[in-house]
Amino acid sequence: MLYRSVRLLLPMLCLSSLVGCAAAGPYVADLSGGAPGAHAIGWADDLTLHDPAQPRDIRLRVAYPKSPGRYPVVVFSHGAFCYPQLYAAITDHWVSRGYVVVLPEHPDSPNLQPPLRPDQMGGLTATRIADLNFILGHLDEIAAAAGIPGQLDTDRLAVAGHSYGTVIAMAKAGLWIRTPDGGRRQYRDPRIRGAVLMSGVGQMDEMMAPDAFSGLAIPLIATGGTLDVGNTGGPVIHPWEWRMSPYTLAPPGDKYSVVLENGDHYLGGVICRADRGGEDDPAGAAIDAGLTLAFLDAYVKEDARAMRFLATADVPALTAGRARFSRK
């Protein structure tokens, strides 16, 4: 009912706030899930490329616009033990608006068999970072394997992730990672223009250096929800605010946060794992998809209309109070 009520309220909200809706442009309809993009979507599943540096085979899913063209690229790191295909409610929206999304299957994906042994978990963060290093260094090869040679704009890149995947995305965006000797290092790729961080994490000393988030100088948008508590496997359950740490702990400047009222870690099972969460939350998924698209358009495509939307739109009003939106 909430999803339907948001869609019905949007025209009335626009009539009562013409300035805000003009600034929002096409993103108003995005927030209701009612605005698929102009591009039909193609998928190349089960692509396998060999990374000699690890060494191991990396399986990929590539989602792309079927229209001829040259498109910016988002590399997406899935959550722990999640299915890359189950992020389509978010990633396919980006693709329909002119992005290629590359989703690696990290070794903990349930699609890969046999499952990881407990003794392999300790090196998983390094393996996942290596996966993104390989992908970002072989985009032309990936495009050829997906049947879209020459269509990836390797000068316009973003990273994205969900849950544990945000650690990997943040590593490529400048997060300070702890080294085995107690030092710190960055894995930042200077080509990356922005990061989309869904249900992120706070300080995790076992993998992050102290003050890790101080390295996040590039633009980012963090999403979460008031039911999205943080459970890292120990006795401590973090409140939902902990998951917004990529926004609250990063230095100011081109940072945005989206908090869904009654939003949980899996949007009810719409993303990551269909058997997790409560009732499906397509309204929350639409809001996250629309706001993250506006962010990508603003910072990856350098679209002035998207930048105005991020700067001026009254997101709580446009979502009938469902979403809080902050900027710094």
BAFI-640583 format. One record per residue (C-alpha): x, y, z; residue in three letters. Coordinates in nm, 4 decimals, m for minus. Last residue first. Layout:
X | Y | Z | ala $
...
//
This chain:
2.7406 | 1.7488 | 0.3480 | lys $
2.4040 | 1.6276 | 0.2286 | arg $
2.1181 | 1.4468 | 0.3970 | ser $
1.8074 | 1.2683 | 0.2745 | phe $
1.5452 | 1.0995 | 0.4904 | arg $
1.3147 | 0.8700 | 0.2966 | ala $
0.9572 | 0.7516 | 0.3543 | arg $
0.8073 | 1.0910 | 0.4318 | gly $
0.5726 | 1.0961 | 0.1330 | ala $
0.8671 | 1.0207 | m0.0981 | thr $
0.8792 | 1.3586 | m0.2738 | leu $
0.8252 | 1.5385 | 0.0550 | ala $
1.1125 | 1.3560 | 0.2258 | pro $
1.3292 | 1.4135 | m0.0858 | val $
1.2921 | 1.7913 | m0.0962 | asp $
1.5136 | 1.8397 | m0.4016 | ala $
1.7745 | 2.1174 | m0.3891 | thr $
2.1355 | 1.9996 | m0.4082 | ala $
2.0842 | 1.6438 | m0.5309 | leu $
1.8348 | 1.7662 | m0.7913 | phe $
2.0657 | 2.0444 | m0.9052 | arg $
2.3451 | 1.7901 | m0.9563 | met $
2.1141 | 1.5694 | m1.1601 | ala $
2.0249 | 1.8618 | m1.3863 | arg $
2.3941 | 1.9512 | m1.4275 | ala $
2.4876 | 1.6048 | m1.5570 | asp $
2.8538 | 1.5292 | m1.4862 | glu $
2.8143 | 1.1760 | m1.6273 | lys $
2.9991 | 1.0175 | m1.3337 | val $
2.9265 | 1.2754 | m1.0637 | tyr $
2.5759 | 1.4008 | m1.1320 | ala $
2.4448 | 1.1020 | m1.3269 | asp $
2.5799 | 0.8619 | m1.0647 | leu $
2.4179 | 1.0600 | m0.7829 | phe $
2.0851 | 1.0833 | m0.9669 | ala $
2.1007 | 0.7073 | m1.0228 | leu $
2.1657 | 0.6561 | m0.6516 | thr $
1.8552 | 0.8585 | m0.5714 | leu $
1.6333 | 0.6717 | m0.8148 | gly $
1.7520 | 0.3218 | m0.7274 | ala $
1.7282 | 0.3867 | m0.3535 | asp $
1.3751 | 0.5235 | m0.3872 | ile $
1.2692 | 0.2397 | m0.6157 | ala $
1.4136 | m0.0226 | m0.3803 | ala $
1.2255 | 0.1299 | m0.0880 | gly $
0.8994 | 0.1149 | m0.2820 | ala $
0.9739 | m0.2422 | m0.3939 | pro $
0.9913 | m0.3529 | m0.0273 | asp $
0.9254 | m0.7270 | m0.0162 | asp $
0.7837 | m0.8356 | 0.3191 | glu $
1.0435 | m0.9329 | 0.5770 | gly $
1.4161 | m0.9796 | 0.5397 | gly $
1.5981 | m1.2832 | 0.4081 | arg $
1.4986 | m1.5686 | 0.1774 | asp $
1.5321 | m1.3629 | m0.1411 | ala $
1.8967 | m1.2927 | m0.0614 | arg $
2.0928 | m0.9990 | m0.2024 | cys $
1.8120 | m0.7592 | m0.2955 | ile $
1.4308 | m0.7672 | m0.2928 | val $
1.4346 | m0.9763 | 0.0258 | gly $
1.2527 | m0.7283 | 0.2482 | gly $
1.4716 | m0.4431 | 0.1353 | leu $
1.7609 | m0.6751 | 0.2259 | tyr $
1.9127 | m0.4809 | 0.5167 | his $
1.5848 | m0.3309 | 0.6357 | asp $
1.3869 | m0.0151 | 0.5604 | gly $
1.1334 | 0.0897 | 0.8210 | asn $
1.1918 | 0.4587 | 0.7367 | glu $
1.4474 | 0.4614 | 0.4576 | leu $
1.7714 | 0.6500 | 0.5194 | val $
1.9513 | 0.8096 | 0.2225 | val $
2.2882 | 0.9783 | 0.2705 | ser $
2.4934 | 1.2124 | 0.0539 | tyr $
2.8587 | 1.3239 | 0.0376 | lys $
2.9975 | 1.5761 | m0.2128 | asp $
3.2182 | 1.7475 | 0.0479 | gly $
3.2610 | 1.6514 | 0.4097 | pro $
3.5214 | 1.3995 | 0.5301 | pro $
3.3880 | 1.0449 | 0.5706 | ala $
3.2678 | 0.9406 | 0.9161 | leu $
2.8963 | 1.0244 | 0.8812 | thr $
2.8533 | 0.9098 | 0.5215 | tyr $
3.0484 | 0.5836 | 0.5198 | pro $
2.9255 | 0.5431 | 0.8794 | ser $
2.5602 | 0.5028 | 0.7748 | met $
2.5591 | 0.1365 | 0.8760 | arg $
2.6399 | 0.2349 | 1.2329 | trp $
2.3233 | 0.4487 | 1.2420 | glu $
2.1186 | 0.1298 | 1.2113 | trp $
2.2167 | 0.0249 | 1.5608 | pro $
2.5053 | m0.2224 | 1.6024 | his $
2.4413 | m0.5699 | 1.7368 | ile $
2.7359 | m0.6803 | 1.9511 | val $
2.7723 | m1.0516 | 2.0292 | pro $
2.9853 | m1.1241 | 1.7243 | gly $
2.8989 | m1.2191 | 1.3680 | gly $
2.9131 | m0.8738 | 1.2127 | thr $
2.5512 | m0.7812 | 1.2864 | asn $
2.4605 | m0.4234 | 1.1985 | gly $
2.0992 | m0.3086 | 1.2183 | val $
1.9033 | m0.2092 | 0.9090 | asp $
1.5584 | m0.1501 | 1.0585 | leu $
1.5918 | 0.2303 | 1.0327 | thr $
1.7196 | 0.2004 | 0.6783 | gly $
2.0363 | 0.2366 | 0.4752 | gly $
2.1928 | 0.4187 | 0.1808 | thr $
2.5301 | 0.5899 | 0.1413 | ala $
2.6165 | 0.8218 | m0.1478 | ile $
2.9760 | 0.9051 | m0.2305 | leu $
3.1955 | 1.1748 | m0.3830 | pro $
3.5728 | 1.1259 | m0.3454 | ile $
3.7660 | 1.2022 | m0.0252 | ala $
3.7095 | 0.8704 | 0.1465 | leu $
4.0505 | 0.8408 | 0.3146 | gly $
3.9219 | 0.9731 | 0.6472 | ser $
3.7025 | 0.6629 | 0.6612 | phe $
3.9829 | 0.4440 | 0.7939 | ala $
4.0409 | 0.6491 | 1.1085 | asp $
4.2281 | 0.3503 | 1.2495 | pro $
4.3126 | 0.0949 | 0.9783 | ala $
4.0343 | m0.1317 | 0.8612 | met $
4.0251 | m0.5122 | 0.8399 | met $
4.0209 | m0.6356 | 1.2006 | glu $
3.9387 | m0.2880 | 1.3274 | asp $
3.5937 | m0.2726 | 1.1721 | met $
3.4816 | 0.0933 | 1.1787 | gln $
3.1290 | 0.1213 | 1.0483 | gly $
2.9598 | m0.0760 | 0.7746 | val $
2.7515 | m0.0062 | 0.4680 | gly $
2.3884 | m0.0746 | 0.3892 | ser $
2.4280 | 0.0370 | 0.0259 | met $
2.7416 | 0.2295 | m0.0691 | leu $
2.7430 | 0.3977 | m0.4110 | val $
3.0921 | 0.5343 | m0.4843 | ala $
3.2060 | 0.8154 | m0.7120 | gly $
3.4487 | 0.9315 | m0.9819 | arg $
3.6806 | 0.6314 | m0.9990 | ile $
3.9754 | 0.6963 | m1.2311 | arg $
4.2123 | 0.7474 | m0.9371 | pro $
4.1812 | 0.3792 | m0.8349 | asp $
4.2216 | 0.3652 | m0.4594 | arg $
4.3833 | 0.0610 | m0.3021 | tyr $
4.4938 | 0.2402 | 0.0143 | gln $
4.7365 | 0.1256 | 0.2798 | arg $
4.7700 | 0.0942 | 0.6548 | arg $
5.0150 | m0.0372 | 0.9086 | gly $
4.9601 | m0.3115 | 1.1643 | gly $
5.2051 | m0.5574 | 1.0079 | asp $
4.9240 | m0.7487 | 0.8356 | pro $
4.8012 | m0.4289 | 0.6650 | thr $
4.4866 | m0.2437 | 0.7758 | arg $
4.2876 | m0.0844 | 0.4925 | ile $
4.2412 | 0.2935 | 0.4668 | trp $
3.9323 | 0.3637 | 0.2563 | leu $
4.0218 | 0.5423 | m0.0689 | gly $
3.7464 | 0.4718 | m0.3245 | ala $
3.8810 | 0.1291 | m0.4289 | lys $
3.8802 | 0.0241 | m0.0636 | ala $
3.5335 | 0.1792 | m0.0321 | met $
3.3995 | m0.0608 | m0.2947 | ala $
3.5519 | m0.3565 | m0.1104 | ile $
3.4198 | m0.2452 | 0.2276 | val $
3.0846 | m0.1716 | 0.0605 | thr $
3.0708 | m0.5348 | m0.0514 | gly $
3.0396 | m0.6414 | 0.3109 | tyr $
2.6998 | m0.4641 | 0.3083 | ser $
2.6159 | m0.3767 | m0.0547 | his $
2.8594 | m0.2379 | m0.3075 | gly $
2.9244 | 0.0232 | m0.5698 | ala $
3.2189 | 0.1537 | m0.7687 | val $
3.2142 | 0.4242 | m1.0328 | ala $
3.3935 | 0.4784 | m1.3623 | leu $
3.3954 | 0.7313 | m1.6445 | arg $
3.7319 | 0.7107 | m1.8228 | asp $
3.6800 | 0.3421 | m1.9060 | thr $
3.3804 | 0.4195 | m2.1257 | asp $
3.2676 | 0.0640 | m2.2009 | leu $
3.1124 | 0.0166 | m2.5474 | gln $
3.4271 | m0.0740 | m2.7420 | gly $
3.3451 | m0.4435 | m2.7569 | pro $
2.9908 | m0.5345 | m2.6480 | ile $
2.9801 | m0.9143 | m2.6807 | gly $
3.0261 | m0.9833 | m2.3094 | ala $
3.3739 | m1.1313 | m2.3689 | ala $
3.4731 | m0.8200 | m2.5649 | ala $
3.3502 | m0.5911 | m2.2887 | ala $
3.5399 | m0.7944 | m2.0276 | ile $
3.8625 | m0.7648 | m2.2287 | glu $
3.8127 | m0.3886 | m2.2545 | asp $
3.7464 | m0.3693 | m1.8806 | leu $
4.0640 | m0.5544 | m1.7846 | his $
4.2332 | m0.3361 | m1.5200 | gly $
3.9150 | m0.2429 | m1.3377 | leu $
3.8133 | m0.6078 | m1.3330 | ile $
4.1491 | m0.7294 | m1.2011 | phe $
4.1651 | m0.4731 | m0.9217 | asn $
3.8031 | m0.5506 | m0.8367 | leu $
3.8804 | m0.9213 | m0.7927 | asp $
4.1973 | m0.8357 | m0.5979 | ala $
3.9830 | m0.6403 | m0.3525 | ile $
3.7617 | m0.9497 | m0.3131 | arg $
4.0617 | m1.1719 | m0.2555 | thr $
4.2104 | m0.9363 | 0.0048 | ala $
3.8778 | m0.9253 | 0.1882 | thr $
3.8423 | m1.3048 | 0.1675 | leu $
4.1782 | m1.3921 | 0.3193 | gly $
4.0470 | m1.4881 | 0.6624 | gly $
3.7495 | m1.6760 | 0.5169 | met $
3.9569 | m1.9563 | 0.3658 | gln $
4.0007 | m2.1498 | 0.6920 | asp $
3.6224 | m2.1647 | 0.7327 | pro $
3.5896 | m2.3475 | 0.3969 | arg $
3.4322 | m2.1581 | 0.1104 | leu $
3.1460 | m2.3288 | m0.0651 | pro $
3.2139 | m2.5878 | m0.3382 | pro $
3.0686 | m2.4448 | m0.5505 | gln $
3.0033 | m2.0912 | m0.6654 | leu $
2.6477 | m1.9589 | m0.6926 | asn $
2.6358 | m1.9186 | m0.3150 | pro $
2.8749 | m1.6216 | m0.3570 | ser $
3.1606 | m1.6467 | m0.1047 | asp $
3.4316 | m1.6674 | m0.3738 | pro $
3.3292 | m1.3301 | m0.5232 | his $
3.0916 | m1.3376 | m0.8170 | glu $
3.1787 | m1.0216 | m1.0030 | pro $
2.9080 | m0.7732 | m1.1013 | leu $
2.9875 | m0.5386 | m1.3913 | val $
2.7255 | m0.2704 | m1.4529 | val $
2.7167 | m0.0832 | m1.7849 | val $
2.5374 | 0.2481 | m1.7565 | tyr $
2.2856 | 0.4349 | m1.9751 | gly $
1.9576 | 0.4929 | m1.7995 | arg $
1.8270 | 0.1371 | m1.8406 | ser $
2.1581 | 0.0174 | m1.6951 | val $
2.1099 | 0.2217 | m1.3781 | trp $
1.7631 | 0.0748 | m1.3306 | his $
1.9087 | m0.2703 | m1.3945 | asp $
2.1471 | m0.2142 | m1.1032 | thr $
1.8865 | m0.1363 | m0.8385 | ile $
1.6104 | m0.3949 | m0.8833 | ala $
1.8776 | m0.6166 | m1.0450 | ala $
2.0606 | m0.6677 | m0.7150 | tyr $
1.9521 | m1.0306 | m0.6954 | leu $
2.1746 | m1.1395 | m0.9850 | gln $
2.4869 | m1.0814 | m0.7729 | pro $
2.3727 | m1.3535 | m0.5295 | tyr $
2.4814 | m1.3010 | m0.1706 | cys $
2.7075 | m1.4880 | 0.0703 | phe $
2.8522 | m1.1586 | 0.1964 | ala $
2.7167 | m0.8597 | 0.0052 | gly $
2.7840 | m0.8011 | m0.3644 | his $
3.0633 | m0.5873 | m0.5101 | ser $
2.9422 | m0.3731 | m0.8034 | phe $
3.1628 | m0.2216 | m1.0758 | val $
2.9817 | 0.0711 | m1.2394 | val $
3.0833 | 0.1631 | m1.5945 | val $
3.0066 | 0.4667 | m1.8093 | pro $
2.8634 | 0.3937 | m2.1546 | tyr $
2.9771 | 0.4117 | m2.5159 | arg $
2.6964 | 0.3642 | m2.7643 | gly $
2.4798 | 0.1162 | m2.9484 | pro $
2.1540 | 0.0457 | m2.7661 | ser $
2.1375 | m0.2874 | m2.5835 | lys $
2.2258 | m0.1175 | m2.2575 | pro $
2.4454 | m0.3402 | m2.0404 | tyr $
2.4406 | m0.5887 | m1.7537 | ala $
2.7615 | m0.7900 | m1.7087 | val $
2.7677 | m1.0884 | m1.4734 | arg $
3.1112 | m1.2188 | m1.3902 | leu $
3.2999 | m1.5323 | m1.2914 | arg $
3.6596 | m1.4884 | m1.1807 | ile $
3.9031 | m1.7750 | m1.2407 | asp $
4.1914 | m1.7995 | m0.9981 | arg $
4.5565 | m1.7013 | m0.9494 | pro $
4.5614 | m1.4481 | m0.7684 | gln $
4.7781 | m1.2617 | m1.0218 | ala $
4.6866 | m1.4882 | m1.3131 | pro $
4.3260 | m1.3643 | m1.3120 | asp $
4.1316 | m1.5893 | m1.5469 | his $
3.8083 | m1.4666 | m1.6987 | leu $
3.4722 | m1.6399 | m1.6743 | thr $
3.1459 | m1.4990 | m1.8057 | leu $
2.8555 | m1.6713 | m1.6336 | asp $
2.5965 | m1.4197 | m1.7406 | asp $
2.5952 | m1.1599 | m2.0172 | ala $
2.2840 | m0.9511 | m1.9726 | trp $
2.1094 | m0.7091 | m2.2056 | gly $
1.8813 | m0.4256 | m2.1046 | ile $
1.6568 | m0.2128 | m2.3254 | ala $
1.7559 | 0.1508 | m2.2929 | his $
1.5105 | 0.4383 | m2.2526 | ala $
1.4895 | 0.4183 | m1.8762 | gly $
1.2105 | 0.2783 | m1.6648 | pro $
1.0180 | 0.5520 | m1.4855 | ala $
0.7470 | 0.4399 | m1.2463 | gly $
0.9523 | 0.3118 | m0.9552 | gly $
0.8084 | 0.5875 | m0.7376 | ser $
1.1409 | 0.7624 | m0.6778 | leu $
1.2182 | 0.7444 | m1.0498 | asp $
0.9150 | 0.9619 | m1.1272 | ala $
1.0727 | 1.2542 | m0.9440 | val $
1.4139 | 1.1821 | m1.0982 | tyr $
1.3088 | 1.3129 | m1.4399 | pro $
1.3457 | 1.6776 | m1.3359 | gly $
1.4185 | 1.7146 | m0.9654 | ala $
1.4869 | 2.0870 | m0.9959 | ala $
1.1525 | 2.1370 | m1.1634 | ala $
0.9934 | 1.9272 | m0.8917 | cys $
1.1412 | 2.1419 | m0.6142 | gly $
1.0355 | 2.4668 | m0.7818 | val $
0.6852 | 2.3427 | m0.8533 | leu $
0.6160 | 2.2442 | m0.4925 | ser $
0.2404 | 2.2065 | m0.4450 | ser $
0.1769 | 2.0719 | m0.7928 | leu $
0.4767 | 1.8381 | m0.7617 | cys $
0.3485 | 1.7025 | m0.4311 | leu $
0.0103 | 1.6328 | m0.5887 | met $
0.1752 | 1.4444 | m0.8779 | pro $
0.3879 | 1.2431 | m0.6309 | leu $
0.1077 | 1.1415 | m0.3963 | leu $
m0.0392 | 0.8667 | m0.6120 | leu $
0.2981 | 0.6979 | m0.6620 | arg $
0.3773 | 0.7199 | m0.2899 | val $
0.0368 | 0.5708 | m0.2066 | ser $
0.0952 | 0.2722 | m0.4348 | arg $
0.4313 | 0.1878 | m0.2736 | tyr $
0.2860 | 0.2397 | 0.0761 | leu $
0.0000 | 0.0000 | 0.0000 | met $
//
